[in-house]
Amino acid sequence: MRVLVWALLLVNIVAFIYFNIDVIAPPQPSVIKPDILPEKMKLLTPKEVEAMPKRQEAISATPISTAPAVIVNESTACYEWGIFEPAKLNDVVTVINALSIKHQVIQQSSQEAVRYWVYKPPLPNDAAAQEKADELKTLGIEDFFVVQEPKWRNAISFGVFRDEQLATNLVNDLRHRGVREVVKSVRNQGNGHSTLVLEGVTRTLLGQLKKNQPDFPGTAIKEATCPSV
C-alpha cells in the first residue's frame, strides 16, 4: 500500500513538470536576422561620408610640451670693410642692406685711404683659377679668395694692408713657400674713398659678407672696435 502511494505521488510530480515546462524553463528568445535586400542598399557620396559622425580619435599618450623653445643668441662683433671707391660704394651698401646689418659710412682722407694689396694677377679662366686655388691649399695656404669682380676676375687676393711693411712681409713669405708672380700694389690713391663700419655682426653674417667679398677686390674685412653710443 505504501509503495502504491509513492508511485502515484511520483507520477503526479512528473505530470506537473511536463505540463508546466514553459513556466519552469521558458525557451530562449530567437534572434531574427533582418533580411538583406540589395535593392534597398545605397552607396554614399564622399560628401555624405564626410557628414557622418566620426569616432573621436584616440588621444596620444605622449604629452605635448608647452615649454617655450630655447633660442640661442649668437655673439656679435663690429667689423670694418674697406676701402671702397665711390663707384663701388652703392654696390656694397646694397649687399649690407640685404643682410640687414647696421652700418656707418666713414669717409677717408687721401692718406688714410691708401692700402697695399697683395695678389696674384688674373688667370685665363675659371678652371685655371680653381686649379691654382687647389695648388695653394696643398702648400698650406688658406687665407685667400678668387676675385669675381669683372675687372679683376680670377685674380687671387691674399690680403690688403694699411702698413706697407706687412704687405711686403706677406709677399716674401708667399714667394718662399713657392708661390710665383705675387704682386704688391697701392690701392685707393686720391680722395673720395670710404670705409664701412658694421655693427652687430654674427658669425653667420660674417660668413655671408665673406661670400660677397670676391666681388670687391682690394678690400678687407677686419674686426674693429664698436662705435661708442
Biotite code that builds the C-alpha atoms (Angstrom):
import biotite.structure as struc

atoms = struc.array([
    struc.Atom([0.000, 0.000, 0.000], chain_id="A", res_id=1, res_name="MET", atom_name="CA", element="C"),
    struc.Atom([2.805, 2.376, 0.873], chain_id="A", res_id=2, res_name="ARG", atom_name="CA", element="C"),
    struc.Atom([4.578, 1.631, -2.405], chain_id="A", res_id=3, res_name="VAL", atom_name="CA", element="C"),
    struc.Atom([1.427, 2.442, -4.350], chain_id="A", res_id=4, res_name="LEU", atom_name="CA", element="C"),
    struc.Atom([1.126, 5.823, -2.642], chain_id="A", res_id=5, res_name="VAL", atom_name="CA", element="C"),
    struc.Atom([4.742, 6.761, -3.527], chain_id="A", res_id=6, res_name="TRP", atom_name="CA", element="C"),
    struc.Atom([4.211, 5.635, -7.108], chain_id="A", res_id=7, res_name="ALA", atom_name="CA", element="C"),
    struc.Atom([1.130, 7.817, -7.502], chain_id="A", res_id=8, res_name="LEU", atom_name="CA", element="C"),
    struc.Atom([2.995, 10.782, -5.988], chain_id="A", res_id=9, res_name="LEU", atom_name="CA", element="C"),
    struc.Atom([5.868, 10.371, -8.424], chain_id="A", res_id=10, res_name="LEU", atom_name="CA", element="C"),
    struc.Atom([3.511, 10.170, -11.365], chain_id="A", res_id=11, res_name="VAL", atom_name="CA", element="C"),
    struc.Atom([1.822, 13.405, -10.280], chain_id="A", res_id=12, res_name="ASN", atom_name="CA", element="C"),
    struc.Atom([5.158, 15.209, -9.998], chain_id="A", res_id=13, res_name="ILE", atom_name="CA", element="C"),
    struc.Atom([6.263, 14.121, -13.493], chain_id="A", res_id=14, res_name="VAL", atom_name="CA", element="C"),
    struc.Atom([2.908, 15.152, -14.936], chain_id="A", res_id=15, res_name="ALA", atom_name="CA", element="C"),
    struc.Atom([3.124, 18.550, -13.251], chain_id="A", res_id=16, res_name="PHE", atom_name="CA", element="C"),
    struc.Atom([6.584, 19.218, -14.662], chain_id="A", res_id=17, res_name="ILE", atom_name="CA", element="C"),
    struc.Atom([5.625, 18.087, -18.154], chain_id="A", res_id=18, res_name="TYR", atom_name="CA", element="C"),
    struc.Atom([2.560, 20.336, -18.400], chain_id="A", res_id=19, res_name="PHE", atom_name="CA", element="C"),
    struc.Atom([4.300, 23.380, -16.836], chain_id="A", res_id=20, res_name="ASN", atom_name="CA", element="C"),
    struc.Atom([7.690, 23.169, -18.587], chain_id="A", res_id=21, res_name="ILE", atom_name="CA", element="C"),
    struc.Atom([7.210, 26.616, -20.258], chain_id="A", res_id=22, res_name="ASP", atom_name="CA", element="C"),
    struc.Atom([6.795, 28.239, -16.866], chain_id="A", res_id=23, res_name="VAL", atom_name="CA", element="C"),
    struc.Atom([9.618, 26.394, -15.161], chain_id="A", res_id=24, res_name="ILE", atom_name="CA", element="C"),
    struc.Atom([12.167, 26.819, -18.010], chain_id="A", res_id=25, res_name="ALA", atom_name="CA", element="C"),
    struc.Atom([10.981, 29.397, -20.556], chain_id="A", res_id=26, res_name="PRO", atom_name="CA", element="C"),
    struc.Atom([12.515, 28.973, -24.035], chain_id="A", res_id=27, res_name="PRO", atom_name="CA", element="C"),
    struc.Atom([15.287, 31.344, -25.182], chain_id="A", res_id=28, res_name="GLN", atom_name="CA", element="C"),
    struc.Atom([14.002, 34.096, -27.464], chain_id="A", res_id=29, res_name="PRO", atom_name="CA", element="C"),
    struc.Atom([15.032, 33.531, -31.027], chain_id="A", res_id=30, res_name="SER", atom_name="CA", element="C"),
    struc.Atom([17.065, 36.205, -32.807], chain_id="A", res_id=31, res_name="VAL", atom_name="CA", element="C"),
    struc.Atom([15.529, 37.206, -36.069], chain_id="A", res_id=32, res_name="ILE", atom_name="CA", element="C"),
    struc.Atom([18.163, 38.343, -38.529], chain_id="A", res_id=33, res_name="LYS", atom_name="CA", element="C"),
    struc.Atom([16.997, 41.090, -40.829], chain_id="A", res_id=34, res_name="PRO", atom_name="CA", element="C"),
    struc.Atom([16.856, 40.212, -44.456], chain_id="A", res_id=35, res_name="ASP", atom_name="CA", element="C"),
    struc.Atom([19.494, 41.914, -46.633], chain_id="A", res_id=36, res_name="ILE", atom_name="CA", element="C"),
    struc.Atom([17.766, 43.476, -49.592], chain_id="A", res_id=37, res_name="LEU", atom_name="CA", element="C"),
    struc.Atom([20.246, 44.536, -52.282], chain_id="A", res_id=38, res_name="PRO", atom_name="CA", element="C"),
    struc.Atom([17.665, 46.815, -53.918], chain_id="A", res_id=39, res_name="GLU", atom_name="CA", element="C"),
    struc.Atom([17.454, 48.783, -50.645], chain_id="A", res_id=40, res_name="LYS", atom_name="CA", element="C"),
    struc.Atom([21.230, 49.368, -50.440], chain_id="A", res_id=41, res_name="MET", atom_name="CA", element="C"),
    struc.Atom([22.600, 52.825, -51.279], chain_id="A", res_id=42, res_name="LYS", atom_name="CA", element="C"),
    struc.Atom([26.159, 53.957, -51.977], chain_id="A", res_id=43, res_name="LEU", atom_name="CA", element="C"),
    struc.Atom([27.089, 57.091, -50.061], chain_id="A", res_id=44, res_name="LEU", atom_name="CA", element="C"),
    struc.Atom([28.731, 60.017, -51.808], chain_id="A", res_id=45, res_name="THR", atom_name="CA", element="C"),
    struc.Atom([32.026, 61.414, -50.430], chain_id="A", res_id=46, res_name="PRO", atom_name="CA", element="C"),
    struc.Atom([30.111, 64.408, -49.014], chain_id="A", res_id=47, res_name="LYS", atom_name="CA", element="C"),
    struc.Atom([27.655, 62.115, -47.211], chain_id="A", res_id=48, res_name="GLU", atom_name="CA", element="C"),
    struc.Atom([30.538, 60.074, -45.798], chain_id="A", res_id=49, res_name="VAL", atom_name="CA", element="C"),
    struc.Atom([32.227, 63.282, -44.596], chain_id="A", res_id=50, res_name="GLU", atom_name="CA", element="C"),
    struc.Atom([28.964, 64.394, -42.913], chain_id="A", res_id=51, res_name="ALA", atom_name="CA", element="C"),
    struc.Atom([28.644, 61.191, -40.928], chain_id="A", res_id=52, res_name="MET", atom_name="CA", element="C"),
    struc.Atom([29.580, 61.445, -37.213], chain_id="A", res_id=53, res_name="PRO", atom_name="CA", element="C"),
    struc.Atom([33.150, 60.316, -36.649], chain_id="A", res_id=54, res_name="LYS", atom_name="CA", element="C"),
    struc.Atom([34.559, 58.426, -33.759], chain_id="A", res_id=55, res_name="ARG", atom_name="CA", element="C"),
    struc.Atom([36.773, 60.570, -31.595], chain_id="A", res_id=56, res_name="GLN", atom_name="CA", element="C"),
    struc.Atom([40.420, 59.948, -32.351], chain_id="A", res_id=57, res_name="GLU", atom_name="CA", element="C"),
    struc.Atom([42.408, 58.337, -29.604], chain_id="A", res_id=58, res_name="ALA", atom_name="CA", element="C"),
    struc.Atom([44.420, 60.884, -27.709], chain_id="A", res_id=59, res_name="ILE", atom_name="CA", element="C"),
    struc.Atom([48.125, 60.273, -27.959], chain_id="A", res_id=60, res_name="SER", atom_name="CA", element="C"),
    struc.Atom([49.697, 59.087, -24.744], chain_id="A", res_id=61, res_name="ALA", atom_name="CA", element="C"),
    struc.Atom([52.770, 61.234, -25.433], chain_id="A", res_id=62, res_name="THR", atom_name="CA", element="C"),
    struc.Atom([52.411, 64.556, -23.632], chain_id="A", res_id=63, res_name="PRO", atom_name="CA", element="C"),
    struc.Atom([52.833, 67.674, -25.746], chain_id="A", res_id=64, res_name="ILE", atom_name="CA", element="C"),
    struc.Atom([55.444, 70.007, -24.376], chain_id="A", res_id=65, res_name="SER", atom_name="CA", element="C"),
    struc.Atom([54.265, 73.574, -23.950], chain_id="A", res_id=66, res_name="THR", atom_name="CA", element="C"),
    struc.Atom([57.643, 74.861, -22.822], chain_id="A", res_id=67, res_name="ALA", atom_name="CA", element="C"),
    struc.Atom([58.915, 77.771, -24.956], chain_id="A", res_id=68, res_name="PRO", atom_name="CA", element="C"),
    struc.Atom([61.696, 76.973, -27.419], chain_id="A", res_id=69, res_name="ALA", atom_name="CA", element="C"),
    struc.Atom([65.157, 77.911, -26.256], chain_id="A", res_id=70, res_name="VAL", atom_name="CA", element="C"),
    struc.Atom([66.724, 80.457, -28.616], chain_id="A", res_id=71, res_name="ILE", atom_name="CA", element="C"),
    struc.Atom([70.499, 80.523, -28.644], chain_id="A", res_id=72, res_name="VAL", atom_name="CA", element="C"),
    struc.Atom([71.746, 84.009, -29.424], chain_id="A", res_id=73, res_name="ASN", atom_name="CA", element="C"),
    struc.Atom([74.975, 84.270, -31.399], chain_id="A", res_id=74, res_name="GLU", atom_name="CA", element="C"),
    struc.Atom([77.626, 86.605, -30.104], chain_id="A", res_id=75, res_name="SER", atom_name="CA", element="C"),
    struc.Atom([78.159, 89.735, -32.175], chain_id="A", res_id=76, res_name="THR", atom_name="CA", element="C"),
    struc.Atom([81.061, 91.993, -33.025], chain_id="A", res_id=77, res_name="ALA", atom_name="CA", element="C"),
    struc.Atom([81.863, 95.050, -35.131], chain_id="A", res_id=78, res_name="CYS", atom_name="CA", element="C"),
    struc.Atom([83.867, 94.992, -38.368], chain_id="A", res_id=79, res_name="TYR", atom_name="CA", element="C"),
    struc.Atom([85.389, 97.401, -40.848], chain_id="A", res_id=80, res_name="GLU", atom_name="CA", element="C"),
    struc.Atom([85.083, 96.694, -44.550], chain_id="A", res_id=81, res_name="TRP", atom_name="CA", element="C"),
    struc.Atom([87.021, 98.868, -46.975], chain_id="A", res_id=82, res_name="GLY", atom_name="CA", element="C"),
    struc.Atom([88.396, 100.742, -48.710], chain_id="A", res_id=83, res_name="ILE", atom_name="CA", element="C"),
    struc.Atom([85.761, 101.475, -51.403], chain_id="A", res_id=84, res_name="PHE", atom_name="CA", element="C"),
    struc.Atom([85.956, 103.759, -54.367], chain_id="A", res_id=85, res_name="GLU", atom_name="CA", element="C"),
    struc.Atom([82.888, 105.975, -54.927], chain_id="A", res_id=86, res_name="PRO", atom_name="CA", element="C"),
    struc.Atom([81.761, 103.822, -57.870], chain_id="A", res_id=87, res_name="ALA", atom_name="CA", element="C"),
    struc.Atom([81.635, 100.709, -55.669], chain_id="A", res_id=88, res_name="LYS", atom_name="CA", element="C"),
    struc.Atom([80.124, 102.211, -52.531], chain_id="A", res_id=89, res_name="LEU", atom_name="CA", element="C"),
    struc.Atom([76.493, 101.871, -53.604], chain_id="A", res_id=90, res_name="ASN", atom_name="CA", element="C"),
    struc.Atom([77.034, 98.238, -54.581], chain_id="A", res_id=91, res_name="ASP", atom_name="CA", element="C"),
    struc.Atom([78.450, 97.227, -51.221], chain_id="A", res_id=92, res_name="VAL", atom_name="CA", element="C"),
    struc.Atom([75.774, 99.173, -49.315], chain_id="A", res_id=93, res_name="VAL", atom_name="CA", element="C"),
    struc.Atom([73.155, 97.202, -51.255], chain_id="A", res_id=94, res_name="THR", atom_name="CA", element="C"),
    struc.Atom([74.764, 93.955, -50.082], chain_id="A", res_id=95, res_name="VAL", atom_name="CA", element="C"),
    struc.Atom([74.819, 95.113, -46.457], chain_id="A", res_id=96, res_name="ILE", atom_name="CA", element="C"),
    struc.Atom([71.220, 96.326, -46.539], chain_id="A", res_id=97, res_name="ASN", atom_name="CA", element="C"),
    struc.Atom([70.122, 92.957, -47.923], chain_id="A", res_id=98, res_name="ALA", atom_name="CA", element="C"),
    struc.Atom([71.676, 91.336, -44.834], chain_id="A", res_id=99, res_name="LEU", atom_name="CA", element="C"),
    struc.Atom([70.005, 93.901, -42.523], chain_id="A", res_id=100, res_name="SER", atom_name="CA", element="C"),
    struc.Atom([73.322, 94.917, -40.943], chain_id="A", res_id=101, res_name="ILE", atom_name="CA", element="C"),
    struc.Atom([73.524, 98.272, -39.167], chain_id="A", res_id=102, res_name="LYS", atom_name="CA", element="C"),
    struc.Atom([76.385, 100.265, -40.666], chain_id="A", res_id=103, res_name="HIS", atom_name="CA", element="C"),
    struc.Atom([78.091, 103.647, -40.924], chain_id="A", res_id=104, res_name="GLN", atom_name="CA", element="C"),
    struc.Atom([79.942, 105.045, -43.919], chain_id="A", res_id=105, res_name="VAL", atom_name="CA", element="C"),
    struc.Atom([83.241, 106.676, -42.920], chain_id="A", res_id=106, res_name="ILE", atom_name="CA", element="C"),
    struc.Atom([84.929, 108.975, -45.420], chain_id="A", res_id=107, res_name="GLN", atom_name="CA", element="C"),
    struc.Atom([88.701, 108.534, -45.654], chain_id="A", res_id=108, res_name="GLN", atom_name="CA", element="C"),
    struc.Atom([91.240, 111.204, -46.470], chain_id="A", res_id=109, res_name="SER", atom_name="CA", element="C"),
    struc.Atom([93.618, 110.532, -49.343], chain_id="A", res_id=110, res_name="SER", atom_name="CA", element="C"),
    struc.Atom([96.342, 109.463, -46.907], chain_id="A", res_id=111, res_name="GLN", atom_name="CA", element="C"),
    struc.Atom([94.045, 107.305, -44.773], chain_id="A", res_id=112, res_name="GLU", atom_name="CA", element="C"),
    struc.Atom([92.592, 105.579, -47.834], chain_id="A", res_id=113, res_name="ALA", atom_name="CA", element="C"),
    struc.Atom([95.893, 104.183, -49.108], chain_id="A", res_id=114, res_name="VAL", atom_name="CA", element="C"),
    struc.Atom([96.081, 100.390, -48.890], chain_id="A", res_id=115, res_name="ARG", atom_name="CA", element="C"),
    struc.Atom([98.592, 97.824, -50.109], chain_id="A", res_id=116, res_name="TYR", atom_name="CA", element="C"),
    struc.Atom([97.042, 94.899, -51.935], chain_id="A", res_id=117, res_name="TRP", atom_name="CA", element="C"),
    struc.Atom([98.876, 91.556, -52.270], chain_id="A", res_id=118, res_name="VAL", atom_name="CA", element="C"),
    struc.Atom([97.514, 89.418, -55.084], chain_id="A", res_id=119, res_name="TYR", atom_name="CA", element="C"),
    struc.Atom([98.248, 87.107, -57.983], chain_id="A", res_id=120, res_name="LYS", atom_name="CA", element="C"),
    struc.Atom([97.223, 88.619, -61.348], chain_id="A", res_id=121, res_name="PRO", atom_name="CA", element="C"),
    struc.Atom([94.100, 87.294, -63.089], chain_id="A", res_id=122, res_name="PRO", atom_name="CA", element="C"),
    struc.Atom([94.361, 83.787, -64.521], chain_id="A", res_id=123, res_name="LEU", atom_name="CA", element="C"),
    struc.Atom([92.995, 82.980, -68.017], chain_id="A", res_id=124, res_name="PRO", atom_name="CA", element="C"),
    struc.Atom([89.715, 81.367, -66.919], chain_id="A", res_id=125, res_name="ASN", atom_name="CA", element="C"),
    struc.Atom([87.720, 79.903, -64.021], chain_id="A", res_id=126, res_name="ASP", atom_name="CA", element="C"),
    struc.Atom([89.269, 76.442, -64.401], chain_id="A", res_id=127, res_name="ALA", atom_name="CA", element="C"),
    struc.Atom([92.806, 77.833, -64.179], chain_id="A", res_id=128, res_name="ALA", atom_name="CA", element="C"),
    struc.Atom([91.874, 79.878, -61.108], chain_id="A", res_id=129, res_name="ALA", atom_name="CA", element="C"),
    struc.Atom([90.383, 76.819, -59.399], chain_id="A", res_id=130, res_name="GLN", atom_name="CA", element="C"),
    struc.Atom([93.465, 74.754, -60.233], chain_id="A", res_id=131, res_name="GLU", atom_name="CA", element="C"),
    struc.Atom([95.709, 77.444, -58.732], chain_id="A", res_id=132, res_name="LYS", atom_name="CA", element="C"),
    struc.Atom([93.492, 77.642, -55.629], chain_id="A", res_id=133, res_name="ALA", atom_name="CA", element="C"),
    struc.Atom([93.826, 73.868, -55.125], chain_id="A", res_id=134, res_name="ASP", atom_name="CA", element="C"),
    struc.Atom([97.604, 74.176, -55.555], chain_id="A", res_id=135, res_name="GLU", atom_name="CA", element="C"),
    struc.Atom([97.786, 76.905, -52.901], chain_id="A", res_id=136, res_name="LEU", atom_name="CA", element="C"),
    struc.Atom([95.856, 74.711, -50.442], chain_id="A", res_id=137, res_name="LYS", atom_name="CA", element="C"),
    struc.Atom([98.365, 71.890, -50.943], chain_id="A", res_id=138, res_name="THR", atom_name="CA", element="C"),
    struc.Atom([101.061, 74.399, -49.902], chain_id="A", res_id=139, res_name="LEU", atom_name="CA", element="C"),
    struc.Atom([99.134, 75.052, -46.676], chain_id="A", res_id=140, res_name="GLY", atom_name="CA", element="C"),
    struc.Atom([97.898, 78.488, -47.765], chain_id="A", res_id=141, res_name="ILE", atom_name="CA", element="C"),
    struc.Atom([94.257, 79.036, -46.809], chain_id="A", res_id=142, res_name="GLU", atom_name="CA", element="C"),
    struc.Atom([93.822, 82.811, -46.425], chain_id="A", res_id=143, res_name="ASP", atom_name="CA", element="C"),
    struc.Atom([92.929, 83.899, -49.969], chain_id="A", res_id=144, res_name="PHE", atom_name="CA", element="C"),
    struc.Atom([89.981, 84.119, -52.342], chain_id="A", res_id=145, res_name="PHE", atom_name="CA", element="C"),
    struc.Atom([89.417, 84.139, -56.095], chain_id="A", res_id=146, res_name="VAL", atom_name="CA", element="C"),
    struc.Atom([88.198, 87.568, -57.256], chain_id="A", res_id=147, res_name="VAL", atom_name="CA", element="C"),
    struc.Atom([84.837, 87.634, -59.090], chain_id="A", res_id=148, res_name="GLN", atom_name="CA", element="C"),
    struc.Atom([84.616, 91.341, -59.917], chain_id="A", res_id=149, res_name="GLU", atom_name="CA", element="C"),
    struc.Atom([84.764, 91.626, -63.760], chain_id="A", res_id=150, res_name="PRO", atom_name="CA", element="C"),
    struc.Atom([87.824, 93.898, -63.969], chain_id="A", res_id=151, res_name="LYS", atom_name="CA", element="C"),
    struc.Atom([89.917, 91.585, -61.783], chain_id="A", res_id=152, res_name="TRP", atom_name="CA", element="C"),
    struc.Atom([88.082, 88.293, -62.349], chain_id="A", res_id=153, res_name="ARG", atom_name="CA", element="C"),
    struc.Atom([90.166, 85.182, -61.488], chain_id="A", res_id=154, res_name="ASN", atom_name="CA", element="C"),
    struc.Atom([92.877, 87.167, -59.728], chain_id="A", res_id=155, res_name="ALA", atom_name="CA", element="C"),
    struc.Atom([93.772, 85.658, -56.351], chain_id="A", res_id=156, res_name="ILE", atom_name="CA", element="C"),
    struc.Atom([93.724, 88.057, -53.414], chain_id="A", res_id=157, res_name="SER", atom_name="CA", element="C"),
    struc.Atom([95.935, 87.321, -50.397], chain_id="A", res_id=158, res_name="PHE", atom_name="CA", element="C"),
    struc.Atom([95.262, 90.412, -48.298], chain_id="A", res_id=159, res_name="GLY", atom_name="CA", element="C"),
    struc.Atom([95.013, 94.199, -48.014], chain_id="A", res_id=160, res_name="VAL", atom_name="CA", element="C"),
    struc.Atom([97.126, 96.178, -45.541], chain_id="A", res_id=161, res_name="PHE", atom_name="CA", element="C"),
    struc.Atom([97.456, 99.714, -44.233], chain_id="A", res_id=162, res_name="ARG", atom_name="CA", element="C"),
    struc.Atom([101.073, 99.039, -43.314], chain_id="A", res_id=163, res_name="ASP", atom_name="CA", element="C"),
    struc.Atom([103.242, 98.584, -46.391], chain_id="A", res_id=164, res_name="GLU", atom_name="CA", element="C"),
    struc.Atom([105.783, 96.562, -44.424], chain_id="A", res_id=165, res_name="GLN", atom_name="CA", element="C"),
    struc.Atom([103.138, 93.935, -43.539], chain_id="A", res_id=166, res_name="LEU", atom_name="CA", element="C"),
    struc.Atom([102.269, 93.632, -47.214], chain_id="A", res_id=167, res_name="ALA", atom_name="CA", element="C"),
    struc.Atom([105.951, 93.223, -48.118], chain_id="A", res_id=168, res_name="THR", atom_name="CA", element="C"),
    struc.Atom([106.373, 90.525, -45.461], chain_id="A", res_id=169, res_name="ASN", atom_name="CA", element="C"),
    struc.Atom([103.441, 88.570, -46.915], chain_id="A", res_id=170, res_name="LEU", atom_name="CA", element="C"),
    struc.Atom([104.868, 88.778, -50.428], chain_id="A", res_id=171, res_name="VAL", atom_name="CA", element="C"),
    struc.Atom([108.200, 87.411, -49.223], chain_id="A", res_id=172, res_name="ASN", atom_name="CA", element="C"),
    struc.Atom([106.514, 84.611, -47.276], chain_id="A", res_id=173, res_name="ASP", atom_name="CA", element="C"),
    struc.Atom([104.407, 83.532, -50.259], chain_id="A", res_id=174, res_name="LEU", atom_name="CA", element="C"),
    struc.Atom([107.427, 83.501, -52.559], chain_id="A", res_id=175, res_name="ARG", atom_name="CA", element="C"),
    struc.Atom([109.390, 81.489, -50.007], chain_id="A", res_id=176, res_name="HIS", atom_name="CA", element="C"),
    struc.Atom([106.585, 78.906, -49.983], chain_id="A", res_id=177, res_name="ARG", atom_name="CA", element="C"),
    struc.Atom([106.699, 78.534, -53.746], chain_id="A", res_id=178, res_name="GLY", atom_name="CA", element="C"),
    struc.Atom([104.022, 80.984, -54.951], chain_id="A", res_id=179, res_name="VAL", atom_name="CA", element="C"),
    struc.Atom([105.199, 82.792, -58.061], chain_id="A", res_id=180, res_name="ARG", atom_name="CA", element="C"),
    struc.Atom([104.037, 86.055, -59.653], chain_id="A", res_id=181, res_name="GLU", atom_name="CA", element="C"),
    struc.Atom([102.857, 87.656, -56.422], chain_id="A", res_id=182, res_name="VAL", atom_name="CA", element="C"),
    struc.Atom([102.224, 91.399, -56.726], chain_id="A", res_id=183, res_name="VAL", atom_name="CA", element="C"),
    struc.Atom([102.039, 94.199, -54.162], chain_id="A", res_id=184, res_name="LYS", atom_name="CA", element="C"),
    struc.Atom([100.259, 97.310, -55.408], chain_id="A", res_id=185, res_name="SER", atom_name="CA", element="C"),
    struc.Atom([98.972, 100.555, -53.927], chain_id="A", res_id=186, res_name="VAL", atom_name="CA", element="C"),
    struc.Atom([95.198, 100.930, -53.857], chain_id="A", res_id=187, res_name="ARG", atom_name="CA", element="C"),
    struc.Atom([92.784, 103.837, -53.328], chain_id="A", res_id=188, res_name="ASN", atom_name="CA", element="C"),
    struc.Atom([95.088, 106.778, -54.040], chain_id="A", res_id=189, res_name="GLN", atom_name="CA", element="C"),
    struc.Atom([93.174, 110.053, -54.196], chain_id="A", res_id=190, res_name="GLY", atom_name="CA", element="C"),
    struc.Atom([90.088, 111.466, -52.470], chain_id="A", res_id=191, res_name="ASN", atom_name="CA", element="C"),
    struc.Atom([86.523, 110.187, -52.115], chain_id="A", res_id=192, res_name="GLY", atom_name="CA", element="C"),
    struc.Atom([87.181, 106.731, -50.624], chain_id="A", res_id=193, res_name="HIS", atom_name="CA", element="C"),
    struc.Atom([85.104, 105.233, -47.829], chain_id="A", res_id=194, res_name="SER", atom_name="CA", element="C"),
    struc.Atom([85.138, 102.525, -45.190], chain_id="A", res_id=195, res_name="THR", atom_name="CA", element="C"),
    struc.Atom([82.048, 100.815, -43.793], chain_id="A", res_id=196, res_name="LEU", atom_name="CA", element="C"),
    struc.Atom([81.760, 100.184, -40.054], chain_id="A", res_id=197, res_name="VAL", atom_name="CA", element="C"),
    struc.Atom([79.428, 97.227, -39.464], chain_id="A", res_id=198, res_name="LEU", atom_name="CA", element="C"),
    struc.Atom([77.724, 96.665, -36.113], chain_id="A", res_id=199, res_name="GLU", atom_name="CA", element="C"),
    struc.Atom([76.106, 93.576, -34.545], chain_id="A", res_id=200, res_name="GLY", atom_name="CA", element="C"),
    struc.Atom([77.694, 91.108, -36.945], chain_id="A", res_id=201, res_name="VAL", atom_name="CA", element="C"),
    struc.Atom([77.234, 87.443, -36.008], chain_id="A", res_id=202, res_name="THR", atom_name="CA", element="C"),
    struc.Atom([79.451, 84.610, -37.249], chain_id="A", res_id=203, res_name="ARG", atom_name="CA", element="C"),
    struc.Atom([76.693, 83.672, -39.687], chain_id="A", res_id=204, res_name="THR", atom_name="CA", element="C"),
    struc.Atom([76.519, 87.188, -41.100], chain_id="A", res_id=205, res_name="LEU", atom_name="CA", element="C"),
    struc.Atom([80.312, 87.378, -41.281], chain_id="A", res_id=206, res_name="LEU", atom_name="CA", element="C"),
    struc.Atom([80.269, 84.251, -43.438], chain_id="A", res_id=207, res_name="GLY", atom_name="CA", element="C"),
    struc.Atom([77.743, 85.912, -45.763], chain_id="A", res_id=208, res_name="GLN", atom_name="CA", element="C"),
    struc.Atom([79.903, 89.033, -46.007], chain_id="A", res_id=209, res_name="LEU", atom_name="CA", element="C"),
    struc.Atom([82.963, 86.991, -46.945], chain_id="A", res_id=210, res_name="LYS", atom_name="CA", element="C"),
    struc.Atom([80.982, 85.228, -49.666], chain_id="A", res_id=211, res_name="LYS", atom_name="CA", element="C"),
    struc.Atom([80.412, 88.652, -51.241], chain_id="A", res_id=212, res_name="ASN", atom_name="CA", element="C"),
    struc.Atom([83.989, 89.879, -50.728], chain_id="A", res_id=213, res_name="GLN", atom_name="CA", element="C"),
    struc.Atom([85.298, 88.435, -54.043], chain_id="A", res_id=214, res_name="PRO", atom_name="CA", element="C"),
    struc.Atom([83.059, 90.949, -55.827], chain_id="A", res_id=215, res_name="ASP", atom_name="CA", element="C"),
    struc.Atom([85.085, 93.775, -54.249], chain_id="A", res_id=216, res_name="PHE", atom_name="CA", element="C"),
    struc.Atom([88.782, 93.081, -54.879], chain_id="A", res_id=217, res_name="PRO", atom_name="CA", element="C"),
    struc.Atom([91.353, 95.030, -52.924], chain_id="A", res_id=218, res_name="GLY", atom_name="CA", element="C"),
    struc.Atom([89.078, 95.317, -49.872], chain_id="A", res_id=219, res_name="THR", atom_name="CA", element="C"),
    struc.Atom([89.447, 93.747, -46.445], chain_id="A", res_id=220, res_name="ALA", atom_name="CA", element="C"),
    struc.Atom([87.010, 92.756, -43.689], chain_id="A", res_id=221, res_name="ILE", atom_name="CA", element="C"),
    struc.Atom([88.578, 93.124, -40.255], chain_id="A", res_id=222, res_name="LYS", atom_name="CA", element="C"),
    struc.Atom([87.211, 93.095, -36.706], chain_id="A", res_id=223, res_name="GLU", atom_name="CA", element="C"),
    struc.Atom([87.109, 96.585, -35.205], chain_id="A", res_id=224, res_name="ALA", atom_name="CA", element="C"),
    struc.Atom([86.149, 98.485, -32.087], chain_id="A", res_id=225, res_name="THR", atom_name="CA", element="C"),
    struc.Atom([82.433, 99.170, -31.954], chain_id="A", res_id=226, res_name="CYS", atom_name="CA", element="C"),
    struc.Atom([81.431, 102.858, -32.164], chain_id="A", res_id=227, res_name="PRO", atom_name="CA", element="C"),
    struc.Atom([80.509, 104.406, -28.828], chain_id="A", res_id=228, res_name="SER", atom_name="CA", element="C"),
    struc.Atom([76.807, 105.033, -28.335], chain_id="A", res_id=229, res_name="VAL", atom_name="CA", element="C"),
])
